[in-house]
Amino acid sequence: MRMIRVLLAACALAAAQAPEEHLRQGREHVREERWEEARAAYTAGARAAPGDIRFPLHLAGIAFKLGDHRTARGHLHAALRIDEGNAYANDFLATLYALDENLDAALKYWNRVERPVAASLRLPPGLRIRPTLLDGLFAFPPMGLIRRDDYLLTRARLEQVGVFPRYRFQVTPQAEGEKFEVEFAATEQAGWGPAGVARYVLPLRGIFFQSVMPEYRNLGGRAVNLSSLARWDRNKRRFGFVLSGPAGDDGSIRQAVYVDHRRERWDLRRSHRSGDAAPADLDLRQLAAGYGFRGIVSHRHAWWVEMEASWRSWPGGVPEGAEFAGGFAPIVRIGLDSRLLDVPERRFAVETGMSVVTGKVMRSGLGAFVQTQGRMEGRWYPRARGEDGAMRMLVRGGRTAGGLPFDQLHVLGIERDTGLWMRGHAGTVDGRKGSAPMGRDSVLATWEVDKVVHRGGFWTLTVGPLLDAGRVWDGRGGFGGPGWLMDAGVQGRVRLLSGPEVTLSWGRDLRGGGSVFYAALGRGPMLGRPFSGGQFLD
């Protein structure tokens, strides 16, 4: 028994000395810059003592020295699983994320050790936005601790004012001391556009779609923006504008007024169940005017309300059917946008939104209608920095109760005035709306990837696959789809400087055959409603 106790004591002593021996060997190899031998020694030590935080910290240091930030981050995460509050590991990991321009993730770990403390905030010279308004947009102090929640709230306010299409925050340590310098680098939109020829070209970006789109940004330095659209397409004439601005000095509440006048021709023979007897040449005139506002509750939640009055008429005569009722219609829309999930280390986020729309066409037999809609959108950037390989998935659905005018139905097809894009189904036939499946209820899931194939000083080109799946129902009216639809294809996006984005897509209908090549501005409808016109992550 004595011999056994001696052997056990010797084994215990050897086990205790093993980690120290691995540390000693690793340090010697580091001094001699023999990185592979040092890594092997520390890896062996980590296996011998998995609860010793020193080994993953040393391994992270070696990976950083060799320029392998990804491996360094992995070792630091392993260290924090041993001791979540370790100040050195948290600061090291935050610094790595900051070097990769992922300030969101950096602040998550810096805040654990009460960092970073800002000594000053540098702003771009020559900004036209009023200093009091700009100061109100920043939820974190120019001198003091920058908390992640305040940083994300600042971003939400900056995006809502619609003046800074491109911006970033850079946090760098001072040469001396423990504090940091914070720089806000941004491209500001002001007036009719940038100086030079671009000011006159930008309003003409829709010229190939028989449209002009004048915009004015940051009126009087108050972040008051005007967006407008004039289209002379003989089948889809349209004129509209949206005027919006902040309701306070911090940008948390934004209000908007809008007017939208359309005169459209519809051909419903492909979407109406009655087939050949369906209206083939409808002439619809519609005027809508409304007011809305959107409030940011926190960096995770925002709410919005729109109140609209619209008028419908049929210059060529009123078609038969309750869904073609005309006249005055008051409409109210309310909604909530939320960020459901945010994993800044993986650059992955999921947002959700829900809305309720209610209204009634007066002096008709339709009665009131209620639409409920929901969406869930996921975005993932697989690389540590940049947008190369960005993946996006969007799921939307809606249901309707009560009587509904036909132009308020869900439309599954790609068209400039709608947002439920199935990119293998054309929204028009011979220039007239009505060819895509329509219905009171719908569900649509879209998936796409953007691979950067060219990035230059003036323009960026991305290309990637797309996949759409959706269905529409109409148990009450004469519309509806044949069943589940599936489209697949490829799309490219061309972004010019910080200005417009052109989307080129080719989609094939995998169920019915046929394909559609389409060019559009942006990723959704042209001049949608200010807050309910579709919220998309960028």
Buried (B, 14 or more C-beta within 10 A) or exposed (E): EEEEEEEEEEEEEEEEEBBEBBBEBBBEBBEEEBBEBBBBBBBBBBEBBEEBBBBBBBBBBBBBEEEBBEBBBBBBBBBBEBBEEBEBBBBBBBBBBBEBBBBBBBBBBBBBBEBBBBBEBEBEEEBBBBEEBBBBBBBBEBEEBBBBBBBBBBBBBBBBBBBBBEBEBBBEBEEEEEBBBBBBEBBBBBEBBBEEEEEEBBBEBBEEBBBBBBBBBBBEBBBBBBBBBBBEBEBBBBBBBBBBBBEEBBBBBBBBBBBBBBBBBBBBBBBBEEEEEBBBEBBBBBBBBBBBBBBBBBBBEBBBBBBBBBBBBBEEEEBEBBBBBBBEBBBEBBBBBBBEEBEBBEBBBBBBBBBEBBBBBEEBEBEEBBBBBBBBBBBBBEEBEEBBBBBBBBBBBBBBBBBBBBBBBBBBBBBBBBBBBBBBBBBBBEEBBBBBBBBBBBBBBBBBBBBBEEEEEEEBBBBBEBBBBBBBBBEBBBBBBEEEBBBBBBBBBBBBBBBBBBBBBBBBBBBEEEBBEBEBBBBBBBBBBBBBBBBBBE
